[in-house]
Amino acid sequence: MALSSPRRTPLSDQVIDQLRAQITSGEWPVGSRIPTEAALVEQLGVARNTVREAVRALAHNGLLDIRQGSGTYVLAASELAGVMHRRFADADRAQVAELRTALETAAAGLAAGRRTDRDLDLLDAALARRDDAWHSGNAEDFVQADAAFHQTVVAVAHNDVLDALYADLGEVTRALLRHDVGPEIVPERYVGHDGIVDAIRARDGQRASHEAGRAIGACDQEG
C-alpha cells in the first residue's frame, strides 16, 4: 500500500478526542450532564459548529445522549458500552437479570478470596454512598450509587476482563435497575447489601455469592 503525506488532524476530531477523554477518565461520570454548548465553545476556543459536530459524533457512538430542552448527558463510558446499550436496549429483562446474577455472584465469590484491606474500605464507602442515595429520595441518584456499589464488588474480584465486561454492560444493568426501583423511592422496598460486604470481609466466597444472588432476586421481585 502506498504511503501518503501526513495530514493535520481535523479540528473536530481533536475536539472529539478531548470530550471522549473527559468521559473515559470519569471526569464526566455516566449519568452526568456535560457543560452546555456555549460553555464548551468558551473552554475549547472553537466555533459552535465544531462543538456541535463533536457532540453529535459522540452521541452517534453511544457515549452521549442529547435530550432536547434538558441538555446532553453521558450515556456510556466507552464506545463498546454504547454499542452494548444499543444492542440490548430491548432485551428481555429476565434475561438481563440472569446475566447480572451470573456475573455478580461469580465476582462476589472471587472478591471474598482476593480482597485486601483497601478493598474493604472501598466497599464500605460504596455501600455508605448507596444508603445515602436511598435516603435522599432521588431515584436516579440511587440507581447510579447502586450500580457503582456493584461495580466496586466486581473490581474487588481483581479480574480485569470481568471488570471491563461489567463496566461495558453498565447502562444495560442501570436500565434494569431503573425499572426495578421505579420513578420514585418507596421506603418499604429497600434491599440491603450489607450481607455482601460482610461475607467478603469474612472471606466466605460461598456466602458472598449467595448474598449477591439474593440481592438481585429480591430487587427483581420488588420490581
Buried (B, 14 or more C-beta within 10 A) or exposed (E): EEEEEEEEEEBBEBBBEBBBEEBBEEEBEBBEEBBEBEEBBEEBEBEEEBBBBBBBBBBEBBBBBBEEEEBBBBBBBBBBBBBBBBEBEEEEEEEBBEBBBEBBBBBBBBBBEBBEEEBBEBBEEBBEBBBEBBEEEBBBBBBBBBBBBBBBBBBBBBBEEBBBBBBBBBBBBBBBBBBBBEEEBEEEBEBBBEBBBEBBBEEBBEBBBBBBBBBBEBBBEBB
